[in-house]
Amino acid sequence: MTILRAFILLFIFELLPSTSLNLAPSSLLETAIRSAYVAGNLMTSATASDKGVEVTKLNKKDLLTKIDPLCEEAIKKTILARFPDHLILGEESVEPGPSASSMALSSFLEKSRATKKPLWIIDPIDGTTNFVHDLRYSAPSVACCVNGEVVVGCVFDPYANETFWAVKNEGAFLNGERISVKPEACLEDSVIAMGAPPGKLSASKSIKGFEGLLPKVRTIRMLGSAALMLGWVACGRLNCYWEWDLSSWDVAAGGLIVEEAGGRMRGLEEDTLKFDVSERKIIADDGKCGNDVREVLKESGLF
Ligand SMILES: *[C@@H]1O[C@H](CO)[C@@H](O)[C@H](O)[C@H]1NC(C)=O
């Protein structure tokens, strides 16, 4: 009886998503969401000692807890159970630092191209400092790339129980409802988010940018999770988010969610037309204020 019921449930679960999307992206999406949930549940059930900082990576500001590798393993296991031959690039499997991160990405993209296998780019806990300090704004981020392009992305906020996802050309969603950016007519009315990055150079760029921007916008927020700030641009809570130095796993899922919500995800220095996961300096916007923000950053001497 129970086995029969399990079979029926499994059958329904397999059928449901494929009715609205074609099969391949929907099974990638289902796996992305499922794996983000597994990691998110580990985050919310973590005890205080689990959140103890195990290692500081590059410097005292770059933290790693006991839970990060557990979440990464859980995400990988979930993906590989469904797609045993797919490639996975995870933050915790790469040495700290921008150059190791860029090298790992290009070698995985190359491998993905050569083997024609999808590449998953995952961040088990985006916003680790928030996680450690109980600031309740951090999230697993799971993206899948085909031919070097992100086709599916999911960011799950386990505290607010908010699931952001997007499928290439199929739109962006929050808890199953379609979302879109909310363009603000002028920069003075825009709420801008930015990073407070640990690196010396990116910190000094951020301070300059903050100084230039603050008098010209409604306000600035530094919320501490790139993946979630991108989700928040996508659903219209923020007009723009920029950051000087990020890795592919911070932005892969969120970038697609912004684009599919009608926003723009671009390189900060050069006006790239299309979002590229190798881009480490990014600006995401509501389709409107990003150009003005870039002008102010340029005037402030960032580039
Ligand atoms: C979280 O949200 C989903 C809908 O996205 C809902 O089905 C689920 O019951 C919620 N869980 C909790 C614990 O509120």
The ligand as an SDF file (V2000), in Angstrom:
LIG
                    3D

 14 14  0  0  0  0  0  0  0  0999 V2000
    7.5850   27.2480    2.3940 C   0  0  0  0  0  0  0  0  0  0  0  0
    6.9930   27.7340    1.2170 O   0  0  0  0  0  0  0  0  0  0  0  0
    6.4050   26.7320    0.4090 C   0  0  0  0  0  0  0  0  0  0  0  0
    5.8650   27.4160   -0.8410 C   0  0  0  0  0  0  0  0  0  0  0  0
    6.9010   27.9870   -1.5660 O   0  0  0  0  0  0  0  0  0  0  0  0
    5.2880   26.0220    1.1880 C   0  0  0  0  0  0  0  0  0  0  0  0
    4.7780   24.9810    0.4000 O   0  0  0  0  0  0  0  0  0  0  0  0
    5.8640   25.4650    2.4890 C   0  0  0  0  0  0  0  0  0  0  0  0
    4.8230   24.9210    3.2600 O   0  0  0  0  0  0  0  0  0  0  0  0
    6.5550   26.5660    3.2740 C   0  0  0  0  0  0  0  0  0  0  0  0
    7.2020   25.9900    4.4390 N   0  0  0  0  0  0  0  0  0  0  0  0
    7.0960   26.5370    5.6490 C   0  0  0  0  0  0  0  0  0  0  0  0
    7.8340   25.8430    6.7400 C   0  0  0  0  0  0  0  0  0  0  0  0
    6.4450   27.5360    5.8590 O   0  0  0  0  0  0  0  0  0  0  0  0
  1  2  1  0
  1 10  1  0
  2  3  1  0
  3  4  1  0
  3  6  1  0
  4  5  1  0
  6  7  1  0
  6  8  1  0
  8  9  1  0
  8 10  1  0
 10 11  1  0
 11 12  1  0
 12 13  1  0
 12 14  2  0
M  END
$$$$
